[in-house]
């Protein structure tokens, strides 16, 4: 992934500790009907520290990423976080 292309890298954590690993999006609309979704987002030209991401197995769950890798990321290099509530629509 090339985080320098103007797209945002994001990961989401949803119900039952499910989610999607970091991936890149161009503009998209994200609506939530039920429950809450916890987003971890890097702005354009930023991304997870490569030395840590290279050690992480992408076949592990997002919940494992949250518990195992996120605590190792220095505060200044952590992704932005937000929680999306039912009925909210966001545009990235």
N, C-alpha and C positions, 0 to 999 in steps of 0.2 A: 504494500500500500504506500502511496506517495502522499503524505499529509500536507505537502506543499502545493497541492493543486486547487486550493480554495474550498475543498470539501471538508466537512466535519467528521472526525472519527468519533464513534459513539458505541456504547454498550448499554444495555438495559437489563434491569432485574425486575421480573414480574412475579405473578402469583406462584406459589409453591416453589419458590426459589429457582424459577426458570428464567431464561433470558437468551440473548444473542451475544456472541463474542464481539470484540471491537470490529467494526466494519466502517466503510466510508459511504457517505450519502451526499448526493447533490441535493437540490431543494426537494423537500417532501413534506407532506401533511401527515400528522400523526394524531389520531383521535383515540380517546379512551372512553369506553362505554361503561366498564365495570371494574372495580378494584382500583389499585394504585400501581404505578410503575415508577421505579427508581432509575433515573438516568445518570450515567457517567459520560461526560462529553469533553472531548478535546477540541478547541477551536482550530480553524485552518492553520496550517504550518506547524502544528504541534501534535504530539502523540505520546504514547506510553514510552518510558525509557527503554531503549532497544536492548540494553544489556539485561534487563529483567524480562522483557517480553520474549526474548530468545530462549530463556530457560523455562518458559511456561508451556505446557502441553495444551494445544488448542482443543484437544478432545475432552479435556476436563470441563466441568460445568462452570457456568458463570458464578455460581455460589462459591465454588472452590477458588475462582479468581479473586472474588471479594475477600475471602478469608485468608488466602495464602499469599497473593501477590500485592494487593492494594496496601496492606500494612508495610510492605517493603519499599513503597514508592515515597520518596521524600515529599514533605508537605508542599513545597514550591512546584513540584512536578506532577502533582495529583490532578486528575480530571475535575472539571466543574461538575457539580451534582445538583439535581433537582428531582422533585417528586411530582409526577403528573397525577391529577385526581380525576375521578369520573366526570365526564362531560367536558373536559378540557381538550382543546385542539391546539396543537403547536405547529409551527411552520419552521423548518430548518432549511 
